[in-house]
């Protein structure tokens, strides 16, 4: 069943849904600043559903992926993408582990990072991630953001842990030398 296939790969690298997201995000940033501001004011994930811009992306994804879209997961992606101004090259966990200055500490310290990993679902993760995106100066890799947040589960958390600590450990070793 094709719809089942589509659901499995939503926001995975190479999936057309990423193109839809990027188009929507570009439009939001360039022409719909009022909509973007409304999304940024959202504190509780449920309120993303009341924003027309959410439904604009949802409808365009529905054409390709049918009704099998996880609406809450998509709400988290939409809400967080509204906080992003510029695309960054690195994956989110790598970016969080990057030192603020040469020889400095990670942008997102390990205590805050562990708090992210403790979030069981998008609803818990959302407010924590809003702060992270702001701390990253609103420059985030959209593919990494969408894929990780949409598919927030044990595997994603494990993947983040390996990426974050491999970078954080390398930075710490460079400081020791």
N, C-alpha and C positions, 0 to 999 in steps of 0.2 A: 504494500500500500504506500503510495507516494507521499501522502500527508504525514504518515508516520515517519518516513525518511526525512521530510522537511523539518519536522519538529526536532529530530535528533541533532540536526546540524545548524540550527538557527544561531547566527552570530559566530559560527566557527570560521576560521581563516578560509577564505575562498568561497564562502557561501554568499549568494546574491543579497541576502538580508543585510549584509554589511554595507552594500551599496545604497540600499534604501535608507539605512540609518544615517549614513554620511550625507546623503542628499537632504534628508530631513533636518539634520543638525546644521548644515551649511545655511539652509533656508532660515532656520530658527535664529542663527547668529547674525545673519545679514539683513533680514527683512522683517523678522517678527520679534523685535526686542521686547515688546509688551508681553507677548506670550512667554518669552524666555524669563522675563522678570517674575511673572506669575508662577512659573515652575520652580524658580529659585526660592520663592517664598514658602514653598510647600515644606512642612515640617513632618507631617505624617504621610507615609507612603500612599495610603488610601486616597488622599486628596489629589494625587496625580491623575486619578481617573476623572476628575471634574474639570480637567484642562483640555480644551479642544485640540491642542497640539499632540497630546497623547493619542487621541483617536485618529488623527491624521496619519501617524506612523503605524498604528495598529491596523488600520484599514489597508494601507499599502502592503503591509506584511501578510495580511490575510489572503490577498490575491494569490500569493505564491505558496503560503504555508497552511492555508485553510484555517479551520477554527481551532487547531490544536496548539495555539500559542498560550504559554503560561502568562496570563495577564498581569499578575502581581510582579513576576520577575521582570516583565517588560516595563512595568511602571517604575521599578528601581533603575533600570537602564535609562529610561527617558528622563527621570528626575535628575540623575547624576550627570547625564550628557549635557543637560542645560547649564550645568556649572562649568563645563569645559569651554575654554575659549580657543585653545590652540592644540593641535595634535602633537604628541610627543613620540619619539622613536622607540623608547624602551617599554617593556611590559611593566604593568603596575607594580608587582613586587620588586622588580629590579630598581624601578624608579624610587620606590619608598626606601630602599636600602642605600641609595646613593648618598654619599656624604654632602652636607650643606656646603662645606668648603673643603679645600684640599686638606686631608688629614683630620677632617672633622667627623662628627657623629652623623648617623643616618638621618635623613630628612624626617622620616617617621621612626621614632625610637621603638625599641623592641617591646616595651610595655604596651604602647598603643597598638603595635602590630599584632601582639598576642590577643588584644581585646577584639580586633577584627576577626581573628581566627575563631574566637569563642562565639561569634554570632551564629545562631542556628539557622537563620533564614534571612531573606532580603529585608524583611521589616526591621529586624534588629540591626542589620548591617547598614541600612540606608543612612541614618543620621551620623554614624561613625564615618562612613565614606564621604559624606558631604564635607566634613572637616578635613579629611585627607586630600580631597581634590583641591580645596582652598589652600592647604599647606603646600601643595605641589604647584602653586601659582596658576592653577586652572589649565595647566598644560599636561595633558594625559593622552596616552595611546587609546583611541576609541575602540579598536578591535579588542585589545586586552581588557578594557573596561567592560564592554558589552558581553564578551564571552564569559569572563569571570563572574560578573554579577548575575547574569541570566542563569548560568549553571552553577550557582553557589551551592556546593555540596562538599562532602568529605574529600573527594578527589581534587577539587579546586583548592581547598584549604591546604591539602598536602603539597600540591604543586607550588602554591604561594610560599609555603614554609621553606621548601628546598631552594627556590629562587632567591628569596629574601636573605636567608642565612648564608647561602653561598657567596652572595655579594657582600653582606655585612662582615662576614669572616675575612674575606679578601681585604676589605678596607682596613679592618682592625690589624691584620698582619702587616700591611704596608705602614701603619702607624708605628708599629713596634720596631721595624727595621731602622 
